[in-house]
Amino acid sequence: MRKKLLYLLLVLTGMYACKKETDPLFDKSPDERINDTIQRYQSILTQSPYGWKALVYPGGTPKSVYSFYFRFNDSNRVQMFSDFDPSSTATMKESSWRLKALQQPSLLFDTYSYLHVLCDPDAGQNGGDYGKGLGSDFEFAINGMAGDTLLLTGRFNRSKAVLVKATQQDQNDYYQHRINRNIDSVSRILTYFRRLTTSTGRYDVEVNPLTHRITFTWVSNGQVKQMTTGYYYTPRGIALSPAFTDGSTTISNFDNLIWDGAAVKGAINGQPASITEIVRPVAIDGAAPKRWYQYAVNQRRYWVTETGFHVNGVDDAFGIRTLPGFISATYWPEAASGVDAFGIIVPEEGQPTLSYGMVYSAPSFTNDGRIIFKDLGLFGDMPANNTPVTKSRALMADPNGYFLVQTSDNTYDMVSAKDGKSWISWVF
């Protein structure tokens, strides 16, 4: 036992007698290493000869995607284009950028640019929500490189972004404004519903040029299917990200787009395709009219519109907002015993008041998903120019009735079943 203790003492003595130094794991300090990383990314960004193509997926607007072109220089200036709107596609904007160590290497765009437009808190700039815009970012953590692709994550809203080294052709396309925006001409189709016809299928499509999203609705094996995906503009048309898939059919691009005066035409997977007007959608929510009506009855409240009827491409076609003191219009089921009211709200003695309008008996609901209104006349004291009221009344009385399309938990669009070219949007 004494021998073992002696050996242990000798070993410990030897250990403490050793030089108290260890070989460093790295040959540079942490600050030196992070500076080297920053310099490496600086070189990567500035030495791409034709700049970078980029896709940004705003964290606050799921399924949206926007494309950009960046050209960085060593003076920390960046030239950029964006496909957010026609102006940003046609006009180059220059701003400042820098790299900084913020827990990890980060790419910051530190003066107002097209990137900032997506997260501008003024929703009037981007169609998003007041206070946050589209919920995108202009400061990005760098997650690393994968081949010619730089991977980024927004520091505040967790937006995803990818930068891919551009080719000379890519650069020329941006600086010479060869970006095809003809998909925007879908808005010139006057019907509420639009039909995409391809060589393999038919789909109702809703194209949102603000959020860069397309919603496909179709019927497969008797079941209604729906998918929303993002799109961005290319020199030939649009690319979907992610691609739309319907069974064995995949749509990743809609190319060679043109507007022929009545339809958006082009090619999908090398075959002719077009988006045209339709009156009746491929799939009807037959329960929507009763659901819309009964919801207001159950809540003992009313539906509101601030814009009146959209007709033949014109918002507020009858000028309902020109009525004296106009605040909003309402449809109030069971406003009185056995009577509904389509009324105009104006201020009276400082309070919003249902002042005048049209009255109806309870509507009828058809088996094919329409609501038909039954006019009983007018109520209240009409203004001197009551044309907006009389025109709205005539359209509401159309015997063909309306389809109802639920667009969110508390919003519906009511679409003319006669020609699909008139509709009104209701908010609860």
Order of alpha helices (4+ residues) and beta strands (2+ residues): alpha-alpha-beta-beta-beta-alpha-beta-beta-alpha-beta-beta-beta-alpha-beta-beta-beta-beta-beta-beta-beta-beta-alpha-beta-beta-beta-beta-beta-beta-alpha-beta-beta-beta
